[in-house]
Amino acid sequence: MNRHYSITSRRLCRSSVAEAGFTLIELLVVLVIIGILAGYVGPKIMGHPEEAKRTKAAMQIQGIETALNLYKLDNGAYPSTEQGLQALVEPPSVGKLAPKWRAGGYLEKGKVPVDPWGNEFVYLSPGTHGDYDLSAYGIDGEAGGEGDNADINNWEIE
């Protein structure tokens, strides 16, 4: 009797494990499908592509700020307005040279990104709001504006 009970309990345990694994696989498949749908359909359904672009621009500005801070740590000062953001991807050849410029530069992919609307970021050093000012001018590509045309500025990002 004891032997029979032992075999039966093993079979029950094995079937429970198999069902739990199958349920986990089903759950993962459903999550992947939901993720794919959310990634492709979500932005179109939400109808906020400009808001997403503004968020992306703010994130890009924060990434450039990190690169600028690394540049300053290595070289003692931020690139000048004349040197521009290009000093983050290649050693500056004008103004105060960067004696400890990092091989490979300070930005990923070795190029200065453009904002989500295809325009260059506006960099001013020294800035009027801090050591430097960094801005994306929004959908219209011009300073100022309201709504979707409003500037995204580093000194306003929290």
CYANA upper distance limits for C-alpha pairs under 8 A (distance plus 0.5 A):
  1 MET  CA      5 TYR  CA      6.81
  2 ASN  CA      6 SER  CA      6.80
  3 ARG  CA      7 ILE  CA      6.95
  4 HIS  CA      8 THR  CA      6.76
  5 TYR  CA      9 SER  CA      6.62
  6 SER  CA     10 ARG  CA      6.81
  7 ILE  CA     11 ARG  CA      6.86
  8 THR  CA     12 LEU  CA      6.83
  9 SER  CA     13 CYS  CA      6.68
 10 ARG  CA     14 ARG  CA      6.65
 11 ARG  CA     15 SER  CA      6.69
 12 LEU  CA     16 SER  CA      6.68
 13 CYS  CA     17 VAL  CA      6.74
 14 ARG  CA     18 ALA  CA      6.73
 15 SER  CA     19 GLU  CA      6.67
 16 SER  CA     20 ALA  CA      6.64
 17 VAL  CA     21 GLY  CA      6.72
 18 ALA  CA     22 PHE  CA      6.73
 19 GLU  CA     23 THR  CA      6.63
 20 ALA  CA     24 LEU  CA      6.75
 21 GLY  CA     25 ILE  CA      6.83
 22 PHE  CA     26 GLU  CA      6.76
 23 THR  CA     27 LEU  CA      6.65
 24 LEU  CA     28 LEU  CA      6.71
 25 ILE  CA     29 VAL  CA      6.70
 26 GLU  CA     30 VAL  CA      6.72
 27 LEU  CA     31 LEU  CA      6.67
 28 LEU  CA     32 VAL  CA      6.67
 29 VAL  CA     33 ILE  CA      6.75
 30 VAL  CA     34 ILE  CA      6.65
 31 LEU  CA     35 GLY  CA      6.55
 32 VAL  CA     36 ILE  CA      6.69
 33 ILE  CA     37 LEU  CA      6.70
 34 ILE  CA     38 ALA  CA      6.48
 35 GLY  CA     39 GLY  CA      6.55
 36 ILE  CA     40 TYR  CA      6.80
 37 LEU  CA     41 VAL  CA      5.95
 37 LEU  CA     42 GLY  CA      7.42
 38 ALA  CA     42 GLY  CA      5.07
 38 ALA  CA     43 PRO  CA      8.18
 39 GLY  CA     43 PRO  CA      7.67
 40 TYR  CA     44 LYS  CA      8.02
 41 VAL  CA     45 ILE  CA      6.60
 42 GLY  CA     46 MET  CA      6.42
 43 PRO  CA     47 GLY  CA      6.74
 43 PRO  CA     48 HIS  CA      7.23
 43 PRO  CA     49 PRO  CA      7.13
 44 LYS  CA     48 HIS  CA      8.16
 44 LYS  CA     49 PRO  CA      8.14
 48 HIS  CA     52 ALA  CA      6.92
 49 PRO  CA     53 LYS  CA      6.76
 50 GLU  CA     54 ARG  CA      6.67
 50 GLU  CA    148 ASP  CA      7.13
 51 GLU  CA     55 THR  CA      6.75
 51 GLU  CA    148 ASP  CA      8.29
 52 ALA  CA     56 LYS  CA      6.66
 53 LYS  CA     57 ALA  CA      6.62
 53 LYS  CA    116 PRO  CA      6.21
 53 LYS  CA    117 TRP  CA      8.33
 54 ARG  CA     58 ALA  CA      6.81
 54 ARG  CA    116 PRO  CA      8.23
 54 ARG  CA    138 GLY  CA      7.87
 54 ARG  CA    152 ILE  CA      7.82
 55 THR  CA     59 MET  CA      6.79
 56 LYS  CA     60 GLN  CA      6.64
 56 LYS  CA    116 PRO  CA      7.46
 57 ALA  CA     61 ILE  CA      6.66
 57 ALA  CA    115 ASP  CA      6.29
 57 ALA  CA    116 PRO  CA      6.71
 57 ALA  CA    136 ALA  CA      7.39
 57 ALA  CA    152 ILE  CA      7.70
 58 ALA  CA     62 GLN  CA      6.83
 58 ALA  CA    152 ILE  CA      7.09
 58 ALA  CA    153 ASN  CA      8.35
 58 ALA  CA    154 ASN  CA      8.15
 58 ALA  CA    157 ILE  CA      7.48
 59 MET  CA     63 GLY  CA      6.81
 60 GLN  CA     64 ILE  CA      6.73
 60 GLN  CA    113 PRO  CA      8.36
 60 GLN  CA    115 ASP  CA      8.05
 61 ILE  CA     65 GLU  CA      6.59
 61 ILE  CA    134 LEU  CA      7.53
 61 ILE  CA    135 SER  CA      7.96
 61 ILE  CA    154 ASN  CA      6.98
 62 GLN  CA     66 THR  CA      6.86
 62 GLN  CA    154 ASN  CA      7.90
 63 GLY  CA     67 ALA  CA      6.99
 64 ILE  CA     68 LEU  CA      6.62
 64 ILE  CA    107 LEU  CA      7.94
 65 GLU  CA     69 ASN  CA      6.66
 66 THR  CA     70 LEU  CA      6.84
 67 ALA  CA     71 TYR  CA      6.68
 67 ALA  CA     88 LEU  CA      7.54
 67 ALA  CA    106 TYR  CA      5.72
 67 ALA  CA    107 LEU  CA      6.69
 68 LEU  CA     72 LYS  CA      6.73
 68 LEU  CA     78 TYR  CA      6.91
 68 LEU  CA     79 PRO  CA      8.31
 68 LEU  CA     88 LEU  CA      7.74
 68 LEU  CA    106 TYR  CA      8.22
 69 ASN  CA     73 LEU  CA      6.70
 69 ASN  CA     78 TYR  CA      7.99
 70 LEU  CA     74 ASP  CA      6.81
 70 LEU  CA    106 TYR  CA      7.66
 71 TYR  CA     75 ASN  CA      6.49
 71 TYR  CA     76 GLY  CA      8.31
 71 TYR  CA     77 ALA  CA      7.97
 71 TYR  CA     78 TYR  CA      7.05
 71 TYR  CA     79 PRO  CA      8.37
 71 TYR  CA     88 LEU  CA      7.63
 71 TYR  CA    101 TRP  CA      7.79
 71 TYR  CA    106 TYR  CA      7.42
 72 LYS  CA     76 GLY  CA      5.38
 72 LYS  CA     77 ALA  CA      5.11
 72 LYS  CA     78 TYR  CA      5.54
 72 LYS  CA     79 PRO  CA      8.42
 73 LEU  CA     77 ALA  CA      8.08
 74 ASP  CA    100 LYS  CA      6.18
 74 ASP  CA    101 TRP  CA      7.14
 74 ASP  CA    102 ARG  CA      8.24
 75 ASN  CA     98 ALA  CA      6.04
 75 ASN  CA     99 PRO  CA      7.01
 75 ASN  CA    100 LYS  CA      6.17
 75 ASN  CA    101 TRP  CA      7.28
 78 TYR  CA    125 SER  CA      7.77
 78 TYR  CA    131 ASP  CA      8.30
 78 TYR  CA    132 TYR  CA      8.31
 79 PRO  CA     83 GLN  CA      6.27
 79 PRO  CA     84 GLY  CA      6.68
 79 PRO  CA     85 LEU  CA      7.74
 79 PRO  CA     87 ALA  CA      6.87
 79 PRO  CA    125 SER  CA      7.51
 80 SER  CA     84 GLY  CA      6.56
 80 SER  CA     95 GLY  CA      7.91
 80 SER  CA     96 LYS  CA      8.49
 80 SER  CA    124 LEU  CA      7.87
 80 SER  CA    125 SER  CA      5.65
 80 SER  CA    126 PRO  CA      7.55
 81 THR  CA    123 TYR  CA      6.92
 81 THR  CA    124 LEU  CA      5.46
 81 THR  CA    125 SER  CA      5.43
 81 THR  CA    126 PRO  CA      7.86
 82 GLU  CA     94 VAL  CA      8.11
 82 GLU  CA     95 GLY  CA      7.96
 83 GLN  CA     87 ALA  CA      6.32
 83 GLN  CA     92 PRO  CA      6.62
 83 GLN  CA     93 SER  CA      8.37
 83 GLN  CA     94 VAL  CA      7.04
 83 GLN  CA     95 GLY  CA      7.59
 84 GLY  CA    123 TYR  CA      6.90
 84 GLY  CA    124 LEU  CA      8.19
 85 LEU  CA     89 VAL  CA      8.21
 85 LEU  CA    112 VAL  CA      7.24
 85 LEU  CA    123 TYR  CA      7.42
 86 GLN  CA     90 GLU  CA      6.77
 86 GLN  CA     92 PRO  CA      8.20
 86 GLN  CA    111 LYS  CA      8.29
 86 GLN  CA    112 VAL  CA      7.01
 87 ALA  CA     91 PRO  CA      6.04
 87 ALA  CA     92 PRO  CA      5.63
 88 LEU  CA    105 GLY  CA      6.09
 88 LEU  CA    106 TYR  CA      5.61
 88 LEU  CA    107 LEU  CA      6.78
 88 LEU  CA    112 VAL  CA      8.09
 89 VAL  CA    104 GLY  CA      7.66
 89 VAL  CA    105 GLY  CA      5.07
 89 VAL  CA    106 TYR  CA      6.61
 89 VAL  CA    107 LEU  CA      6.76
 89 VAL  CA    110 GLY  CA      5.95
 89 VAL  CA    111 LYS  CA      6.36
 89 VAL  CA    112 VAL  CA      7.46
 90 GLU  CA    104 GLY  CA      8.47
 90 GLU  CA    105 GLY  CA      6.70
 91 PRO  CA     97 LEU  CA      8.08
 91 PRO  CA     98 ALA  CA      7.10
 91 PRO  CA    101 TRP  CA      6.83
 91 PRO  CA    105 GLY  CA      8.39
 92 PRO  CA     96 LYS  CA      8.37
 92 PRO  CA     97 LEU  CA      6.35
 92 PRO  CA     98 ALA  CA      7.15
 93 SER  CA     97 LEU  CA      6.98
101 TRP  CA    105 GLY  CA      7.71
102 ARG  CA    106 TYR  CA      7.56
104 GLY  CA    110 GLY  CA      7.49
105 GLY  CA    110 GLY  CA      7.14
106 TYR  CA    110 GLY  CA      8.29
107 LEU  CA    111 LYS  CA      7.12
107 LEU  CA    112 VAL  CA      7.50
113 PRO  CA    120 GLU  CA      7.94
113 PRO  CA    121 PHE  CA      8.49
114 VAL  CA    118 GLY  CA      5.97
114 VAL  CA    119 ASN  CA      5.90
114 VAL  CA    120 GLU  CA      5.31
114 VAL  CA    121 PHE  CA      6.84
115 ASP  CA    119 ASN  CA      5.88
115 ASP  CA    120 GLU  CA      6.61
115 ASP  CA    121 PHE  CA      6.82
115 ASP  CA    136 ALA  CA      6.94
117 TRP  CA    138 GLY  CA      7.68
117 TRP  CA    139 ILE  CA      6.49
117 TRP  CA    141 GLY  CA      8.34
119 ASN  CA    136 ALA  CA      8.25
119 ASN  CA    141 GLY  CA      7.18
120 GLU  CA    136 ALA  CA      7.97
121 PHE  CA    134 LEU  CA      7.29
121 PHE  CA    135 SER  CA      6.19
121 PHE  CA    136 ALA  CA      5.63
121 PHE  CA    137 TYR  CA      8.26
122 VAL  CA    133 ASP  CA      8.27
122 VAL  CA    134 LEU  CA      6.09
122 VAL  CA    135 SER  CA      5.55
122 VAL  CA    136 ALA  CA      6.81
122 VAL  CA    137 TYR  CA      8.44
123 TYR  CA    132 TYR  CA      7.62
123 TYR  CA    133 ASP  CA      6.22
123 TYR  CA    134 LEU  CA      5.21
123 TYR  CA    135 SER  CA      7.20
124 LEU  CA    132 TYR  CA      6.01
124 LEU  CA    133 ASP  CA      5.59
124 LEU  CA    134 LEU  CA      7.13
125 SER  CA    131 ASP  CA      6.80
125 SER  CA    132 TYR  CA      4.88
125 SER  CA    133 ASP  CA      7.05
126 PRO  CA    130 GLY  CA      7.65
126 PRO  CA    131 ASP  CA      5.60
126 PRO  CA    132 TYR  CA      5.40
126 PRO  CA    133 ASP  CA      7.97
127 GLY  CA    131 ASP  CA      5.85
127 GLY  CA    132 TYR  CA      4.45
127 GLY  CA    133 ASP  CA      5.24
128 THR  CA    132 TYR  CA      7.76
128 THR  CA    133 ASP  CA      7.31
129 HIS  CA    133 ASP  CA      6.87
129 HIS  CA    155 TRP  CA      7.21
130 GLY  CA    155 TRP  CA      8.29
133 ASP  CA    153 ASN  CA      7.84
133 ASP  CA    154 ASN  CA      7.04
133 ASP  CA    155 TRP  CA      7.78
134 LEU  CA    153 ASN  CA      6.43
134 LEU  CA    154 ASN  CA      5.91
135 SER  CA    151 ASP  CA      7.16
135 SER  CA    152 ILE  CA      6.02
135 SER  CA    153 ASN  CA      4.93
135 SER  CA    154 ASN  CA      6.76
136 ALA  CA    141 GLY  CA      8.16
136 ALA  CA    151 ASP  CA      6.20
136 ALA  CA    152 ILE  CA      5.64
136 ALA  CA    153 ASN  CA      7.13
137 TYR  CA    141 GLY  CA      5.30
137 TYR  CA    142 GLU  CA      5.88
137 TYR  CA    143 ALA  CA      6.04
137 TYR  CA    144 GLY  CA      7.70
137 TYR  CA    149 ASN  CA      7.53
137 TYR  CA    150 ALA  CA      7.10
137 TYR  CA    151 ASP  CA      4.84
137 TYR  CA    152 ILE  CA      6.85
138 GLY  CA    142 GLU  CA      7.84
138 GLY  CA    148 ASP  CA      6.79
138 GLY  CA    149 ASN  CA      5.31
138 GLY  CA    150 ALA  CA      6.12
138 GLY  CA    151 ASP  CA      5.77
138 GLY  CA    152 ILE  CA      7.32
139 ILE  CA    148 ASP  CA      6.61
139 ILE  CA    149 ASN  CA      5.68
139 ILE  CA    150 ALA  CA      8.47
140 ASP  CA    149 ASN  CA      5.95
141 GLY  CA    149 ASN  CA      8.17
142 GLU  CA    149 ASN  CA      8.36
143 ALA  CA    150 ALA  CA      8.36
143 ALA  CA    151 ASP  CA      7.04
144 GLY  CA    149 ASN  CA      7.82
144 GLY  CA    150 ALA  CA      6.26
144 GLY  CA    151 ASP  CA      6.38
145 GLY  CA    149 ASN  CA      5.39
145 GLY  CA    150 ALA  CA      4.90
145 GLY  CA    151 ASP  CA      7.32
146 GLU  CA    150 ALA  CA      4.86
146 GLU  CA    151 ASP  CA      8.45
152 ILE  CA    156 GLU  CA      7.99
152 ILE  CA    157 ILE  CA      8.34
153 ASN  CA    157 ILE  CA      7.17
